[in-house]
Amino acid sequence: MNVTRYRQYAWGALAYNLLVGLWGAVVRATGSGAGCGRHWPLCNGEVVPRPERIETLVEFTHRLSSGLALLAVVGLVWWAWQLYPAGSPVRQAARWSGIFIITESLLGAMLVLFAWVAFDQSIERAISMSFHLINTLLLLASLALTAWYASGHQPPQNWRVSPRRWPLTLTALGLMTVGASGAITALGDTLFPQADFLDNFSASAHFLIRLRIWHPILAVLVGYFVIQQAARWKTISGALRRALIGLILVQWAAGLLNVWLRVPLWLQLTHLLLADSIWLLFVLSANQALDTEVA
C-alpha cells in the first residue's frame, strides 16, 4: 500500500463514477428506470434477474455498476485511513466521498421505491432528480479533491479570510443550479420528445416543458460569470484556466447542437460529460484560487 498506487486508484475511482453517472443518463433517456420494478436493491425480486426486456438489462447494469462504485469509494476511504494521518486533507476529502456515495445510493433507491422513474411526470420526480444531480456533483468534487490532494496538491489555507470565498461559493451554487435545471430539462426532453420550442411559452403545456427554457439562460449567464472569474484568477495554472474556459465554450455549442438535433442520446451523454468536466475543473481551479494572499 503506497501513495503512488493510492493516487492512481483515486483518479480511477473518479473516472469510474463519471461513467456510472453517464450510464444513469442512459437509464433515464431510454425510460428503463422501472426495468427492475419497485424492488430495491433486488431486481424484480431477484439478486440476478433474467432480463427478458431490454429495460431490465439497462437498469440492472446500472444497479450493478452503482454497487461497484459504492465498493470502490468504500475502498478509497479505508485505504486513506491506512496511508494518511488524522487531519490529512486526503482523509477529509475521502470521508466526504464516502458520505456522498451513501446519499447517492439512497436517492437512487428513493426514485425506484416511489416509482419516480420511466415515464412518471410528477413534480416529485423532477425535484428528486435535481437533488440527485446535485449530490452527484458533490460526490465527483469530493473524489476529485481526494485524488488532487493525493497527487501532492494542498488545500486552500486562506478559505475563511479570502476575499474570493463568496464569489467562488456563489459560482459553485450557480453551477449546481445549472446542473439541476439541466436534469429537469433532460427529463422533459425524455417525457415529451415531440414538444415544439414554442411550447416552452404555452401556459397549457406541462410544467416540465415550460421549465426547459430556463436551462440555456442559466447556462449562459453562469458560464459567462465563470469565464470572467477564471480570467482574473492569476494564481491558477494556465492549463486549468484554458481548459475551463474552452470547455464552457464547447458546452455552449453542444447545447445549441443538442436542441437543433432534438437531443439524440449520444449528444445528451456528451453534454453531460462536458458539464461534469466543467464542474471538476472549476473545483480544482477554485482550490488554487483560494490559496492566495488575503486582502
Salt bridges, closest charged atoms under 4 A:
GLU59 OE2 - ARG63 NE 2.86
GLU104 OE1 - HIS132 ND1 3.53
ASP189 OD1 - ARG212 NH1 2.97
